[in-house]
Amino acid sequence: MPAPTGAPQGGRLIDRFESGLAAPICLTWELTYACNLSCVHCLSSSGRRDPDELSTEQCKALIDEFERMQIFYVNIGGGEPTVRPDFWELVDYATAHHVGVKFSTNGVRINEQVAARLAASDYVDVQISLDGADAAVNDAVRGPGSYDTAIKALSNLAAAGFKDAKLSVVATRHNISQLDEFKAIADRYGATLRLTRLRPSGRGADVWDELHPLPEQQRELYDWLVRNGDGVLTGDSFFHLSAFGSALPGLNMCGAGRVVCLVDPVGDVYACPFAIHDRFKAGNIVTEGGFDAVWTNSALFAELREPVDGGACTKCAHYDACRGGCMAAKFFTGLPANGPDPECVQGYGEAALSLPGRTIPRPAVDHSRPVRTRGRVSLPLTVKRPPAKACNESPLG
């Protein structure tokens, strides 16, 4: 994929990535905010469908753009994307137009028939979300019955002959001790384990203080990834841990607006799936001439593609390894962009968090069904159930 005009043409790959590419190599597309679950750490505060979400025809026009831009695959999520009535129509349209699909699901619609359909496709990958290696840990975060739903989906995929499903786990304080068990579950169903970092975004802001791994667990996670990293996917989730030693597999930098972005259900484009906030909104595909126009011309993306100001972090001996950490994690904990990551393994983040005067940003829109209040969370969490009245509150109603 070509670099944009003016981008460095030689040297380290990371330098070319930091100046941005002509098209993203990791594009997340949230098809809907509708969801049958109310996960306490949901990045997009999903629950209700947005009445202004893109129509089927608008979605197909977006796929046409992806094809023209040679975006080889999209990561489809939500919400729960499979509850959109046109989900399979859009998947088929994408694959027919040379755009592969990787979609994330809680498994609610992955029955035997759907599993067989997926197994027959060479261009669709499936990621099942599970945040506990047993029902007690998982269901406290994702809701009662969600563990059984996810395991059944994995079982259906394996029985249908689907190759290499992904088991997606958000690393939390309560499941770090279960990493070997997660790997065993993935192996049992012929899947690949994918670990991602908990971010204080969306509803995750309400529970981050109680769920993000403790400092000693960060080290446990790093050591586990060093031992098992070749068989585990992490994306760019844990590059802040590289300050413990050697860099971990994956993209060890913040790719927001450079090689990564998100399109939300109403066509808003954000720099990163973990930064759904007006500060990181680059534009809208409907009002600003399409996705290519936003990706190429956005003032925000131009800003993010400028050389990084690492601030005081550049004086740290580990800066080249961790690159200052995650932009979204800093923003949603009230830390400056050129400050340390809140989970800096050298302890600088903890010190920064203790300083007075931090302002914690809140998302502009919350699609949750229940109105959540900030408060302490511990196992077992109380997860509110969907309302008895279906109407537009329940996407399965």
MARROVEX-980993 format. One record per residue: residue in one letter; x, y, z of N, C-alpha, C, O in turn. Coordinates in steps of 0.001 Angstrom, whole numbers, plus 500000, padded with zeros to 6 digits. Example, Ala and Ser with C-alpha at 12.3 -4.5 7.8 and 13.67 -1.06 7.14 Angstrom:
# residues 2
A513190494310507800512300495500507800513200496700507800514236496681508465/S512850497750507080513670498940507140512900500030507870513409501138508039/
This chain:
# residues 397
M500849498814500000500000500000500000500887501239500000501763501337500859/P500709502189499085501617503318498978501490504279500145500434504387500769/A502593504980500433502573506032501440502081507312500793502219507472499580/P501507508233501568501045509493501008502223510347500543503361510129500959/T501942511309499689502973512209499200503662512906500369503002513387501290/G504979512955500324505715513621501386506134512715502509506893513140503380/A505667511468502528506024510538503592507433510021503365507884509947502222/P508143509660504441509485509102504278509443507856503409508566507008503574/Q510391507745502483510387506628501550511396505541501913511459504510501243/G512173505755502947513156504752503336513231504661504836512376505202505537/G514259503973505346514445503889506780513522502885507419513067501936506779/R513246503108508711512462502158509482510998502172509066510447503220508728/L510376501001509093508965500907508751508121501750509687507130502345509264/I508507501808510969507715502555511945507668504041511584506678504719511862/D508751504550510959508762505960510556507757506218509442507100507259509421/R507637505275508521506646505420507445505236505323508016504342506055507591/F505036504438508961503721504310509580503331505591510309502183506029510234/E504282506187511010503957507367511812503536508547510941502778509405511394/S504008508602509716503628509704508831502353509405508058501891510238507278/G501774508215508267500502507869507656500639507183506311501603507401505577/L499661506353506003499618505641504726498441506136503892497568506845504392/A498427505758502626497370506210501729496011505629502102494975506160501703/A496015504554502856494784503943503352495134503190504631496268502735504780/P494190503049505552494489502340506794494733500855506563494133500250505674/I495611500276507360495812498833507296495015498120508379494923496892508380/C494445498877509288493573498304510321492380499227510492492444500216511221/L491289498891509810490094499726509829488984498993510554488584497900510152/T488488499595511618487368499037512364486091499753511944486050500980511864/W485057498973511679483770499537511262482692499003512194482358497819512169/E482164499885513004481062499499513891479765499684513128479371500806512811/L479110498580512839477898498634512015476693499151512782475809499774512193/T476640498907514072475477499294514863475882499410516322476825498760516772/Y475155500250517056475333500316518504474370499369519226474438499219520446/A473475498732518468472544497788519074473295496576519620474202496064518965/C472930496123520795473585494955521379472660494295522378471909494958523093/N472730492970522413471922492212523368472583492127524734471969491649525687/L473828492585524844474535492584526121474791494015526589474597494972525840/S475226494140527828475604495441528390476944495293529104477036495518530310/C477969494920528368479286494686528977479746495943529705479625497052529185/V480274495763530908480578496914531743481748497731531213481922498882531612/H482561497153530315483731497867529810483585498254528341484583498559527688/C482376498247527814482136498466526386482713499806525929482357500857526462/L483602499759524944484264500961524451483296501950523823483495503162523912/S482246501438523187481314502306522479480013502531523245479057503079522696/S479972502112524506478753502285525323477528501786524569476496502457524541/S477640500616523960476568500102523110475369499627523904475448499386525109/G474268499500523206473011499044523803471867499282522846471262498336522343/R471565500563522588470474500923521680471000501195520279472117501683520103/R470193500878519302470499501236517918470346502744517754469410503343518284/D471267503349517018471141504771516689470213504903515489470455504264514465/P469160505709515581468213505806514458468835506375513195468256506253512115/D470019507002513312470672507590512141471778506707511575472587507171510771/E471823505438511984472900504593511474472802504468509954471720504596509382/L473924504221509318473986504169507864473016503140507308472842502064507879/S472390503477506194471478502549505518472274501471504804473497501553504691/T471575500478504331472225499412503561472948499969502354474086499584502083/E472310500867501625472935501433500424474136502288500771475132502276500047/Q474061503029501865475220503825502286476381502913502683477541503214502405/C476058501810503327477097500852503706477760500251502461478979500082502419/K476955499937501463477523499370500236478395500393499513479427500041498942/A477981501652499538478798502696498920480129502830499651481158503089499027/L480114502658500947481349502703501727482258501531501371483471501694501242/I481667500359501215482443499186500794483068499424499424484210499031499183/D482321500068498524482880500398497210484123501275497353485104501102496629/E484069502211498291485243503055498535486414502244499066487558502440498653/F486119501331499983487181500480500520487875499713499393489098499571499374/E487059499222498455487635498475497331488523499378496486489622498980496099/R488056500589496197488853501510495384490165501885496080491190502075495425/M490122501989497402491313502360498168492217501165498450493276501316499060/Q491803499982498009492557498740498214492715498423499699493769497970500145/I491652498669500447491613498235501841491216496764501820490082496431501476/F492125495903502179491953494478501920490993493797502884490405492768502549/Y490831494347504052489842493785504979489416494844505978490124495826506201/V488256494637506574487758495518507630487422494673508850486982493529508732/N487636495257510021487227494637511282485848495164511635485708496324512022/I484841494336511508483470494766511769483098494451513208483306493339513694/G482541495458513881482112495267515267480859496048515546480078496344514642/G480670496383516812479489497120517227479684497652518634480754498138519002/G478632497544519393477439496749519296477696495294518913478828494812518864/E476596494637518649476631493260518158476239493302516683475053493404516368/P477221493225515763476929493471514351475932492507513743475215492869512810/T475871491275514258475003490274513630473523490545513850472687489876513244/V473169491518514710471755491812514907471224492774513853470013492980513766/R472103493368513049471608494180511932470943493265510922471548492273510516/P469719493559510501469017492673509557469769492460508255469620491417507619/D470584493443507843471298493324506567472741492879506762473553493033505849/F473084492328507932474481491987508218475061491053507165476130491327506620/W474365489947506871474914488970505933474927489524504513475814489195503726/E473968490345504189473968490996502877475226491856502714475847491858501651/L475594492581503765476779493441503704478065492616503684479018492967502988/V478093491530504440479272490651504413479466490085503014480577490094502485/D478394489597502418478481489038501073478903490100500065479689489821499160/Y478386491313500218478726492393499291480210492738499414480891492958498414/A480702492781500662482118493113500874483028492068500244483963492412499521/T482765490814500510483648489761499979483572489685498451484560489368497788/A482390489980497902482258489992496446483026491150495818483332491126494626/H483338492173496633484072493335496145485497493370496708486079494438496898/H486035492192496966487448492031497324487825492713498637488972493120498820/V486867492837499542487136493373500868486844492262501879485686491923502123/G487887491712502451487689490659503436487057491209504710487164492400505004/V486407490341505451485686490743506656486182489944507855486248488715507816/K486526490652508904486770490045510205485751490651511153485794491853511415/F484848489854511664483843490454512534483898489882513944484171488701514161/S483625490777514894483609490423516310482178490229516762481294491002516392/T481944489202517559480598488877518005480640488240519383481632487623519769/N479548488401520117479445487684521393478923486267521182478800485498522136/G478614485919519918478218484558519584476735484303519578476301483180519323/V475939485330519858474498485118520036473825484561518779472814483866518882/R474368484856517600473739484392516353474539483281515659474205482896514538/I475583482764516307476415481749515662475868480360515978476442479614516771/N474749480033515340474181478698515509474830477737514510475758478121513797/E474352476499514454474974475504513586474888475895512114475835475682511358/Q473760476465511706473582476835510304474521477980509914475141477959508851/V474611478981510797475502480116510513476955479656510503477742480091509662/A477310478781511434478676478263511486479038477550510188480148477707509678/A478107476770509654478357476072508395478539477061507248479386476866506377/R477746478111507256477871479145506226479242479813506302479877480047505274/L479693480114507498480989480759507677482129479836507260483115480276506669/A481984478560507573483031477602507231483210477471505719484273477064505250/A482181477813504966482243477684503508482869478901502839483067478901501624/S483186479947503620483747481169503054485241481257503325485702480931504419/D485993481699502325487435481884502485487797483315502870488967483615503106/Y486805484198502936487108485624503098486480486232504348486427487454504487/V486010485391505248485395485892506471486067485246507671486196484024507737/D486487486057508603487073485578509846486158485980510995485484487009510927/V486133485175512042485201485385513153485978485480514458486898484704514715/Q485588486444515267486223486654516563485148486594517640484218487400517643/I485278485634518555484312485463519640484860486108520908485991485833521309/S484066486959521533484507487674522723484227486874523986483132486344524174/L485236486797524848485126486082526116486097486740527093487281486875526783/D485625487146528251486486487873529183486696487156530507487142487755531486/G486373485875530528486674485042531676486776483604531221486002483166530370/A487725482860531777487874481457531397486849480573532084486810479364531854/D486025481168532919484885480470533511483723481454533563483902482658533383/A482526480919533814481329481753533773481326482823534860480818483922534638/A481885482522536031481860483482537129482593484768536756482081485864536983/V483782484638536187484567485817535832483994486496534588483850487718534560/N483669485714533567483163486299532324481819486982532509481640488127532093/D480887486297533124479530486831533188479418488041534104478470488817533987/A480375488213535019480388489409535851480657490652535018480221491749535368/V481372490479533923481718491599533050480755491704531870480343492805531506/R480395490574531273479655490576530017478166490269530182477389490464529247/G477762489792531360476347489540531590476024488072531742476705487230531156/P474988487736532526474614486343532782474348485568531491473640486044530603/G474921484379531401474701483513530249475638483754529090475656482972528139/S476431484838529146477275485172527996478435484194527826478908483994526707/Y478902483581528915479974482584528797479478481387527992480140480947527052/D478320480868528361477773479706527659477514480026526185477733479182525315/T477047481247525907476785481643524523478063481634523702478079481140522575/A479140482181524267480408482249523541480994480858523314481474480555522222/I480955480017524341481500478665524200480699477864523180481271477103522399/K479386478030523182478558477333522201478904477788520790478938476974519868/A479159479074520616479526479589519295480852478987518838480986478585517682/L481833478923519741483115478302519402482929476836519030483540476345518081/S482085476146519783481819474742519520481153474549518159481510473638517412/N480192475403517842479510475305516552480479475547515392480430474850514379/L481353476535515549482327476827514498483277475651514288483566475267513154/A483760475084515399484683473950515291484007472746514644484599472074513799/A482760472477515044482037471331514494481766471493513002481695470510512265/A481613472750512561481342473011511146482608472986510305482545473050509078/G483763472893510966485017472873510232485587474244509952486461474386509097/F485106475270510665485655476617510483487095476632510990487373476179512100/K488003477152510176489415477129510516489861478431511185489636479523510663/D490490478293512335491178479396512992490265480560513365490527481702512989/A489201480273514100488438481355514719489342482056515734490363481507516148/K488962483262516128489729483998517121488933484059518427487725484295518424/L489628483842519526489039483995520854489572485299521421490755485396521751/S488713486297521537489145487644521908488902487899523385487779487778523874/V489973488255524090489922488457525536490458489843525877491559490202525459/V489693490620526630490183491875527183490842491556528524490201491011529422/A492107491892528653492854491563529871492423492459531028492513493683530943/T491959491844532099491515492585533279492174492027534535492841490992534510/R491970492731535607492514492331536904492040490940537317492730490225538044/H490851490569536842490249489320537288490553488128536384490238486992536739/N491164488373535215491431487224534342492901487035533974493231486103533241/I493788487895534465495213487716534169495694486336534629496525485711533970/S495173485875535747495582484561536259495047483408535420495414482255535649/Q494176483706534439493546482670533626494126482566532218493534481914531357/L495265483192531973495805483223530611496037481823530050495716481559528891/D496586480934530856496791479557530381495468478876530069495370478097529122/E494454479174530870493137478570530630492512479102529347491885478348528603/F492679480405529082492186480958527815492870480276526628492222479930525640/K494172480090526739494909479440525655494404478013525450494299477541524318/A494091477329526559493588475966526464492215475934525789491933475031525001/I491360476916526095490045476990525451490215477208523959489569476540523152/A491084478143523590491321478397522162491826477136521467491352476789520385/D492777476457522080493324475239521472492253474159521332492229473428520342/R491375474061522319490339473035522305489434473172521087488965472173520542/Y489191474410520660488269474627519547489002475028518260488381475542517329/G490308474796518204491062475107517003491111476584516690491185476983515527/A491069477405517746491042478859517578492396479465517959493260478784518512/T492563480745517655493741481500518055493346482513519109492358483230518951/L494114482574520181493830483512521258494276484919520849495370485110520316/R493407485893521111493736487296520854493506488082522145492389488126522662/L494547488689522651494452489482523876494465490963523533495251491408522697/T493596491718524178493581493163523998493607493852525350493265493270526380/R494017495086525313494162495875526531492844496534526909492108497003526042/L492549496569528199491410497326528693491726498811528591492753499268529094/R490846499561527942491002501011527864489903501710528666488794501189528787/P490208502876529207489210503616529976488287504431529079488062505616529326/S487746503790528027486903504459527047485468503967527168485234502850527627/G484505504790526760483108504400526858482743504025528278483095504729529225/R482022502893528430481707502438529790482959501952530520482958501830531745/G484026501675529765485273501293530393485810502349531339486557502032532264/A485431503618531112485868504685532013485302504492533419485930504868534409/D484115503905533494483460503721534795484104502625535621484007502638536848/V484754501685534972485264500510535694486770500352535589487336499399536123/W487427501288534897488857501124534662489643501038535967490529500193536098/D489335501890536921490064501876538189489953500536538904490853500145539647/E488848499835538677488623498576539368489015497352538543489209496272539100/L489133497509537216489377496348536370490756496312535713491218495235535334/H491423497456535567492692497380534838493728496637535684493744496770536908/P494596495853535029495541495016535770496445495820536693496850496938536377/L496750495230537834497658495838538801499091495799538263499384495012537363/P499991496637538799501368496661538285502034495293538243502703494958537265/E501855494502539294502470493174539289501833492261538253502488491348537751/Q500554492496537924499899491714536886500374492131535491500396491312534572/Q500754493404535331501321493843534063502595493052533767502827492632532633/R503409492857534791504625492079534602504294490623534300504935489996533456/E503291490089534991502864488712534738502385488555533297502684487560532638/L501641489544532819501147489511531450502305489586530457502340488835529482/Y503247490487530704504393490621529807505175489312529729505493488843528636/D505481488730530865506252487476530878505501486368530146506105485560529440/W504185486335530318503376485312529642503413485514528132503523484552527372/L503319486780527699503356487061526265504725486751525662504808486303524518/V505791486983526415507125486630525926507213485125525696507811484675524718/R506612484348526603506664482879526472505732482369525385506031481371524730/N504602483044525187503552482506524309503239483390523103502356483065522310/G503955484500522963503571485527521996503485485071520562502682485608519799/D504294484085520161504256483645518773502917483019518401502540483006517229/G502199482499519393500920481861519109499723482654519581498605482140519613/V499954483931519955498884484774520489498894486107519753499957486687519536/L497721486594519368497600487885518702497399488989519729496692488806520720/T498025490137519485497847491276520401497622492586519655497234493575520277/G497853492627518332497738493892517615498717494898518188499900494600518357/D498217496102518490499071497112519118498663497344520574498874498429521117/S498083496328521197497490496534522514498496496770523634498222497544524551/F499647496122523576500502496085524761501897496643524523502849496222525181/F502036497586523589503386498095523357503923498868524559505133499063524678/H503025499313525459503516499984526668504285499014527567505094499445528389/L504041497702527418504739496711528241506169496466527764506971495865528479/S506489496933526548507811496667526004508920497317526829510086496947526693/A508577498264527669509579498891528543510101497919529596511080498221530278/F509469496765529738510002495729530628511254495075530038512094494553530771/G511368495107528715512494494417528072512401494521526577512304495624526041/S512427493397525886512360493403524427510934493703523965509965493460524684/A510832494242522739509522494574522187508710493316521953509249492277521572/L507405493416522184506500492309521954506117492229520480506244493224519765/P505650491073520004505163490987518622503998491946518402503236492218519330/G503855492455517197502765493365516895503276494755516585504484494977516501/L502358495691516414502686497069516092503030497811517376502143498104518178/N504287498113517575504716498750518819504734500273518679505777500914518805/M503583500817518421503399502263518327501904502552518311501095501649518097/C501543503795518535500159504224518391499906504496516916500548505364516325/G498988503770516327498699503928514902497524504830514610497085504906513463/A496991505526515622495768506313515457495915507369514365496810508211514415/G495022507309513379495021508279512302496146508102511312496209508817510312/R497039507160511571498169506899510677497923505621509877497937505625508646/V497700504535510603497414503256509951496134502636510508495718501562510074/V495522503308511458494352502791512175493276503866512199493581505055512293/C492013503448512114490905504373512364489629503568512575489619502343512457/L488562504279512889487255503653513118486170504430512397486172505661512402/V485242503712511776484014504304511242482871503819512123482701502615512318/D482089504752512652481021504345513567479704504168512813479653504433511612/P478638503728513484477397503383512767476755504532511999476009504287511050/V477024505783512383476416506911511676477373507545510677477057508576510083/G478551506931510486479498507424509499480545508375510031481342508904509256/D480568508608511329481640509415511906482941508616511885482940507415512152/V484044509282511570485350508638511491486202509122512662486398510322512852/Y486700508172513435487542508481514587488957507945514351489172507007513583/A489905508571515035491311508201514843491618506802515319492594506196514875/C490802506278516216491139505009516864489866504390517431488992505121517896/P489737503070517407488550502432517998488427502671519497487343502529520063/F489540503037520143489529503240521591489355504700521962489424505048523141/A489131505567520974489047507004521244487795507599520610487879508514519791/I486642507077520994485376507596520460484993508827521292484310508732522311/H485455509965520819485248511240521508485431512337520472486168512165519502/D484754513471520679484833514565519717486268515015519466486590515468518368/R487125514896520462488521515314520292489213514515519186490150515006518557/F488753513288518950489412512424517977488507512088516800488730511102516097/K487479512918516588486607512724515430487164513499514250487341514715514321/A487441512780513154488083513388511994487089513948510998487432514832510213/G485861513450511015484870513902510061483774512870509908483705511904510669/N482920513076508925481799512173508669481742511848507188481843512747506353/I481583510582506855481638510164505454480440510664504647480530510812503428/V479320510923505325478114511367504624478211512845504281477876513250503168/T478664513644505222478659515095505041479950515637504435479995516796504024/E481003514815504373482294515345503941482888514597502749484105514554502570/G482000514006501932482462513490500648483023512099500646483713511720499700/G482751511314501680483176509925501680484372509673502580484992510598503105/F484679508376502745485752507990503661487120508449503166487927508945503951/D487387508287501872488692508665501329488977510139501605490097510501501963/A487976510976501442488162512407501673488527512695503124489391513526503403/V487862512001504044488160512206505461489559511704505777490341512403506422/W489879510486505324491190509896505614492325510771505057493365510925505696/T492117511331503879493178512078503198493271513526503657494368514076503751/N492126514152503945492111515604504136491841516063505561491900517262505835/S491549515156506466491193515560507822492327516342508505493485515924508490/A491971517468509095492953518257509845493460517472511051494633517569511411/L492574516693511677492988515885512824494030514856512407495051514702513077/F493782514150511309494728513131510874496056513763510465497116513186510707/A496007514937509851497249515635509513498038515942510785499261515810510816/E497329516349511821497979516631513108498622515374513688499756515410514166/L497886514259513641498397513019514227499561512444513438500351511669513977/R499679512816512160500756512299511324502034513132511409503041512800510784/E501987514208512178503185514996512413504125514235513352503683513338514071/P505401514579513354506337513929514287505822513986515715505272515000516144/V506000512905516445505447512771517787506273513570518790507502513493518805/D505572514341519630506224515019520749506077514133521976505011514083522589/G507131513445522327507071512523523452507207513174524802507145512491525824/G507394514496524836507502515187526106508618514625526971509689514254526490/A508329514577528256509323514075529206509663512608528957510730512140529354/C508758511885528303508990510452528062510217510221527179510841509163527261/T510573511196526336511711511000525446513017510889526227514011510384525705/K513019511355527469514218511261528300514347509892528965515373509577529568/C513294509086528847513306507761529462514081506790528564513956506834527340/A514862505940529164515667504982528412514816503989527637515311503328526724/H513546503876527991512671502886527366511740503501526319510846502822525814/Y511941504772525991511004505449525094510908504772523729509808504616523199/D512039504369523152511995503746521830511210502441521833510709502010520794/A511101501812523003510354500549523094508864500794523245508064500135522580/C508468501736524111507029501890524401506405503077523680505180503184523627/R507235503991523114506749505135522338505801506035523123504996506754522532/G505891506000524441505048506870525252503680506310525573502910506939526299/G503361505135525044502109504476525425500908504875524596501047505434523508/C499729504584525115498464504684524381497835506063524514497602506551525620/M497564506687523363496932508000523325495578508000524021495277508906524798/A494757506983523745493413506933524318493456506730525820492689507353526553/A494355505856526291494455505615527737494852506886528465494359507151529561/K495734507672527873496116508946528485494924509902528523494592510469529564/F494289510063527355493215511044527235492098510776528229491640511689528917/F491655509515528304490493509208529134490826509057530616489932508808531425/T492096509204530980492453509301532395492907510710532743493392510952533848/G492751511652531796493062513047532067494531513387532011494945514413532549/L495337512543531367496765512807531243497056513456529890496333513205528926/P498095514280529797498402514950528526498927513972527477499467512917527809/A498761514338526215499178513460525122500681513192525149501124512124524726/N501463514139525637502910513932525695503372513528527094504545513657527443/G502416513035527882502752512525529198502897511017529174502801510403528112/P503128510411530329503291508955530380501962508230530264500907508785530571/D502025507000529825500861506121529822500425505899531269501283505747532139/P499116505875531559498687505659532951499164504333533532499265504189534751/E499460503352532657499973502073533129501465501917532815501953500797532663/C502185503035532717503623502999532474504288502037533450504139502173534664/V505016501072532918505573500016533768506781500498534565507279499786535438/Q507249501704534264508322502279535057507787503112536221508564503656537006/G506450503210536332505837503899537456505543505364537234504992506019538119/Y505897505906536061505676507329535829504193507661535668503759508762536007/G503429506719535156501993506956535006501295507067536343500448507939536539/E501648506190537260501048506221538596501327507555539275500462508114539950/A502539508058539088502884509356539673502068510474539034501602511378539728/A501891510418537710501120511447537015499654511421537430499018512469537546/L499123510231537651497720510113538058497473510683539451496348511056539784/S498513510749540254498354511243541622498367512759541703498055513327542750/L498729513426540601498778514885540613497371515478540575496485514906539940/P497145516611541240495807517232541229495521517916539897496424518183539104/G494248518188539678493862519000538531493516518246537271493270518863536235/R493490516909537330493127516161536124491637516323535828490812516326536741/T491303516456534545489912516478534104489645515209533315490330514930532331/I488657514443533739488328513170533084487280513429532009486147513780532339/P487625513265530722486643513498529655485534512454529692485744511319530119/R484370512851529246483246511927529143482806511846527694482893512835526966/P482332510679527259481854510571525875480632511449525652479831511673526560/A480504511944524418479386512828524104478070512067524033477019512620524356/V478113510806523615476894510013523433477057508675524136478102508032524036/D476035508269524837476047506969525503474839506179525010473695506583525220/H475102505055524355474029504240523790473589503123524738472841502229524342/S474048503175525973473681502149526937472176502156527172471528503201527098/R471631500982527454470232500929527860470070501479529266469303502420529468/P470782500911530257470669501491531588471525502735531695472514502875530976/V471151503644532589471973504808532883472920504408533997472498504158535126/R474221504350533667475209503899534634475745505076535424475818506194534915/T476110504828536639476761505835537459478141505345537813478371504142537935/R479061506274537980480418505904538336480418505348539745479783505910540638/G481114504266539949481165503663541270482102502486541276482558502052540218/R482393501974542414483347500890542540482733499590542039481533499353542175/V483585498759541458483135497493540887484033496379541392485257496512541404/S483429495297541802484210494123542185483395492897541816482187492995541604/L484032491766541738483304490535541436482485490106542631482970490214543757/P481256489621542445480558489616541159479951490972540837479368491610541714/L480076491419539601479467492664539168477974492462538982477525491364538651/T477218493508539193475788493454538920475559494047537541475754495245537335/V475151493221536607474914493670535241473420493732535007472726492727535157/K472916494901534642471484495061534437471035494303533198471735494266532186/R469874493710533292469325492941532185468569493858531223468175494958531611/P468360493428529979467591494241529040466175494472529562465656493655530322/P465556495565529166464211495863529633463204494838529111463409494216528069/A462115494680529858461098493714529467460424494125528162460070493275527345/K460251495414527973459610495912526751460621495948525612461685496555525739/A460296495310524525461267495180523441461461496513522704462506497150522835/C460464496924521941460512498089521046461930498260520504462532497286520055/N462480499491520538463822499647519967464901499476521028466081499660520732/E464526499129522250465520498948523294466266497630523108467460497555523400/S465595496603522633466228495303522471466402494977521006465414494849520284/P467653494837520540467864494523519134467382493142518752467260492838517566/L467108492303519730466621490949519436465120490855519578464533489804519318/G464490491947519990463057491918520224462258491881518930461028491853518964/
